[in-house]
Amino acid sequence: MTPTHRDRAVVLGGSIAGLLAARVLADNFAEVLIIDRDPLGPEGAPRRGTPQARHLHGLLARGHRVLEELFPGLTAELVARGAPVGDMLANTRLCFGGHRFRQGPSGLTALCVSRPTLESAVRRRVVALSGVQVLGRRDVVGLTASRDNRRVVGARVIGRTDGSAEEQLPADLVVDATGRGSRLPIWLQSLGYLPPEQERVSVGVGYASRQYRLPPEALGNDLVAISAPTPARPRGGGLSLIEGGRCLVTLMGVLGDHPPIGAEGFARFAADLVLPDVHEILEDAEPLDEPVAYRYPLSVRNRYDRLTRFPDGLAVVGDAVCTLNPIYGQGMTIAALEAAALHRHLAKGRPLRPREYLRDVGRISGVAWALALGADLSFPEVKGTRTPASRLLGLHVRRLQSGAEHDARLGRAFLRVTSLMDPPPALFRPSVVIRSMTAHDSRGSQPAG
Ligand SMILES: Cc1cc2nc3c(=O)[nH]c(=O)nc-3n(C[C@H](O)[C@H](O)[C@H](O)COP(=O)(O)OP(=O)(O)OC[C@H]3O[C@@H](n4cnc5c(N)ncnc54)[C@H](O)[C@@H]3O)c2cc1C
């Protein structure tokens, strides 16, 4: 872990993807600067640059594992700060495809923590690393490049205080982690490169979230309840106990059917979920704040992995590459996997080869994109190509979800794939196929709703 000859890396954006990238860059660069337009203090409060942080942020088991590898002891630290932890199937009430999953051990960790607290815990650890510095209240406005534009050699930033002049920050490697609003496609064009092709899926998702205090024992041994939207009942929602003895409730609707933020409308929407638990639990709960909304119109995947020309000295991570329908809770895990990939590429002991790294990024985001797209296309109104293979997969997943009502091993198999622990073909292991057909045929259960 000794810094190599490389001197300085600059990370644009200090949210989860930027922090995780900075963590691995610190092993390889003498100096790592993280630039963000927000003042990034030690506290775990919501901030303007990450409005999504007020909403439920589930950390998939794979993301949890990578975070713990990057920051040993992080789970214990968060638990000591009051974050509940349990098993993803044994301590949760899950309803997917209209089927309430039977509870049972999955071996997958459910770490229940609010997004601001998780981000601030990660940030504290990153800024404690040698050579890492956060420069907040600065807008990134562009890149600087070598005379022939073949290499990015730094970033242009402007302070957010009156009268600030543009500053140039030289760097051996610049990493774009500015999220879904990233201007990298435009910056690339200004340097004479093609922008990436974009894949888009209109999902019209709306979120509304509110915090509550629950009566003691309201959830028994459980920590989380999730009712996923289905084509028959496109209203979904979930609640999770989080640190501070609070419970965060997020309601979600797809294709424009969005939860209202008035207290009464919020409660009525919760009553429309397949799983009655969320509404029932809220009836006796004490609201701690007013509901807040978030709109997510479309998922976008930038195909940087397909570009045949890309400048040296530049990489991109997180939502700047691919923003996924938030309902599936994949974003932070993808950012973690991309940071781990960056680590592997930098460990080769030579300057990063961006196109090789971006091909790995394409593979990582591709798996998550395919899973999300498969689920989105089960809604007939979502535009996209449906093939015989995708229809067969949809049928199999519906049978599996139906079987998971009675067979916790099927619930476990489903969660291992959707948590990105196992690759999607694991759903077709003979044991899974036989169990799901047997469970489905013997009970023939129809989805609720
Ligand atoms: C409603 C919602 C719910 C979600 N739920 C989940 C979930 O359950 N589980 C999960 O894993 N993921 C979830 N996600 C996704 C998750 O929030 C992101 O994937 C994750 O935050 C990683 O994003 P990022 O760091 O790439 O970008 P962001 O979090 O968007 O951060 C971008 C950062 O860049 C800064 N920035 C942007 N532009 C500039 C600029 N020009 N100059 C300076 N700074 C700039 C911003 O201030 C911000 O700090 C959800 C997303 C949404 C929208």
The ligand as an SDF file (V2000), in Angstrom:
LIG
                    3D

 53 58  0  0  0  0  0  0  0  0999 V2000
  -34.4860    8.3290   -4.9850 C   0  0  0  0  0  0  0  0  0  0  0  0
  -33.2490    7.4790   -5.0180 C   0  0  0  0  0  0  0  0  0  0  0  0
  -33.1340    6.3570   -4.2100 C   0  0  0  0  0  0  0  0  0  0  0  0
  -32.0140    5.5630   -4.2710 C   0  0  0  0  0  0  0  0  0  0  0  0
  -31.9520    4.4390   -3.5090 N   0  0  0  0  0  0  0  0  0  0  0  0
  -30.8430    3.6760   -3.5400 C   0  0  0  0  0  0  0  0  0  0  0  0
  -30.7480    2.5120   -2.7430 C   0  0  0  0  0  0  0  0  0  0  0  0
  -31.7050    2.0980   -2.0800 O   0  0  0  0  0  0  0  0  0  0  0  0
  -29.5750    1.8200   -2.7700 N   0  0  0  0  0  0  0  0  0  0  0  0
  -28.5180    2.2040   -3.5390 C   0  0  0  0  0  0  0  0  0  0  0  0
  -27.4770    1.5460   -3.5270 O   0  0  0  0  0  0  0  0  0  0  0  0
  -28.5810    3.2940   -4.3200 N   0  0  0  0  0  0  0  0  0  0  0  0
  -29.7090    4.0390   -4.3370 C   0  0  0  0  0  0  0  0  0  0  0  0
  -29.7650    5.1490   -5.1300 N   0  0  0  0  0  0  0  0  0  0  0  0
  -28.6110    5.4990   -5.9760 C   0  0  0  0  0  0  0  0  0  0  0  0
  -27.5350    6.2000   -5.1620 C   0  0  0  0  0  0  0  0  0  0  0  0
  -28.0310    7.3600   -4.5480 O   0  0  0  0  0  0  0  0  0  0  0  0
  -26.3310    6.5480   -6.0690 C   0  0  0  0  0  0  0  0  0  0  0  0
  -26.0500    5.4770   -6.9280 O   0  0  0  0  0  0  0  0  0  0  0  0
  -25.0990    6.8340   -5.2240 C   0  0  0  0  0  0  0  0  0  0  0  0
  -25.2990    8.0250   -4.5170 O   0  0  0  0  0  0  0  0  0  0  0  0
  -23.8130    7.0050   -6.0440 C   0  0  0  0  0  0  0  0  0  0  0  0
  -23.9560    8.1360   -6.7750 O   0  0  0  0  0  0  0  0  0  0  0  0
  -22.7210    9.0640   -7.1830 P   0  0  0  0  0  0  0  0  0  0  0  0
  -21.7790    9.2230   -6.0530 O   0  0  0  0  0  0  0  0  0  0  0  0
  -22.2180    8.5620   -8.4690 O   0  0  0  0  0  0  0  0  0  0  0  0
  -23.4820   10.4350   -7.4850 O   0  0  0  0  0  0  0  0  0  0  0  0
  -24.3000   11.3680   -6.5070 P   0  0  0  0  0  0  0  0  0  0  0  0
  -24.6510   10.6880   -5.2600 O   0  0  0  0  0  0  0  0  0  0  0  0
  -25.3860   11.9630   -7.3200 O   0  0  0  0  0  0  0  0  0  0  0  0
  -23.2590   12.5070   -6.1300 O   0  0  0  0  0  0  0  0  0  0  0  0
  -22.7140   13.4120   -7.0460 C   0  0  0  0  0  0  0  0  0  0  0  0
  -21.8240   14.3750   -6.2650 C   0  0  0  0  0  0  0  0  0  0  0  0
  -21.1770   15.2350   -7.1690 O   0  0  0  0  0  0  0  0  0  0  0  0
  -21.3330   16.5930   -6.7410 C   0  0  0  0  0  0  0  0  0  0  0  0
  -21.3460   17.3860   -7.9810 N   0  0  0  0  0  0  0  0  0  0  0  0
  -22.1360   17.1930   -9.0670 C   0  0  0  0  0  0  0  0  0  0  0  0
  -21.7990   18.0680  -10.0350 N   0  0  0  0  0  0  0  0  0  0  0  0
  -20.7790   18.8140   -9.5620 C   0  0  0  0  0  0  0  0  0  0  0  0
  -20.0010   19.8830  -10.0940 C   0  0  0  0  0  0  0  0  0  0  0  0
  -20.1820   20.3420  -11.3450 N   0  0  0  0  0  0  0  0  0  0  0  0
  -19.0510   20.4290   -9.3220 N   0  0  0  0  0  0  0  0  0  0  0  0
  -18.8350   19.9840   -8.0540 C   0  0  0  0  0  0  0  0  0  0  0  0
  -19.5170   18.9590   -7.4980 N   0  0  0  0  0  0  0  0  0  0  0  0
  -20.4820   18.3830   -8.2490 C   0  0  0  0  0  0  0  0  0  0  0  0
  -22.6410   16.6060   -5.9540 C   0  0  0  0  0  0  0  0  0  0  0  0
  -22.6790   17.6580   -5.0320 O   0  0  0  0  0  0  0  0  0  0  0  0
  -22.6110   15.2350   -5.2850 C   0  0  0  0  0  0  0  0  0  0  0  0
  -21.9220   15.2750   -4.0630 O   0  0  0  0  0  0  0  0  0  0  0  0
  -30.9250    5.9240   -5.1280 C   0  0  0  0  0  0  0  0  0  0  0  0
  -31.0300    7.0460   -5.9510 C   0  0  0  0  0  0  0  0  0  0  0  0
  -32.1910    7.7970   -5.9200 C   0  0  0  0  0  0  0  0  0  0  0  0
  -32.3010    8.9690   -6.8690 C   0  0  0  0  0  0  0  0  0  0  0  0
  1  2  1  0
  2  3  1  0
  2 52  2  0
  3  4  2  0
  4  5  1  0
  4 50  1  0
  5  6  2  0
  6  7  1  0
  6 13  1  0
  7  8  2  0
  7  9  1  0
  9 10  1  0
 10 11  2  0
 10 12  1  0
 12 13  2  0
 13 14  1  0
 14 15  1  0
 14 50  1  0
 15 16  1  0
 16 17  1  0
 16 18  1  0
 18 19  1  0
 18 20  1  0
 20 21  1  0
 20 22  1  0
 22 23  1  0
 23 24  1  0
 24 25  2  0
 24 26  1  0
 24 27  1  0
 27 28  1  0
 28 29  2  0
 28 30  1  0
 28 31  1  0
 31 32  1  0
 32 33  1  0
 33 34  1  0
 33 48  1  0
 34 35  1  0
 35 36  1  0
 35 46  1  0
 36 37  1  0
 36 45  1  0
 37 38  2  0
 38 39  1  0
 39 40  1  0
 39 45  2  0
 40 41  1  0
 40 42  2  0
 42 43  1  0
 43 44  2  0
 44 45  1  0
 46 47  1  0
 46 48  1  0
 48 49  1  0
 50 51  2  0
 51 52  1  0
 52 53  1  0
M  END
$$$$
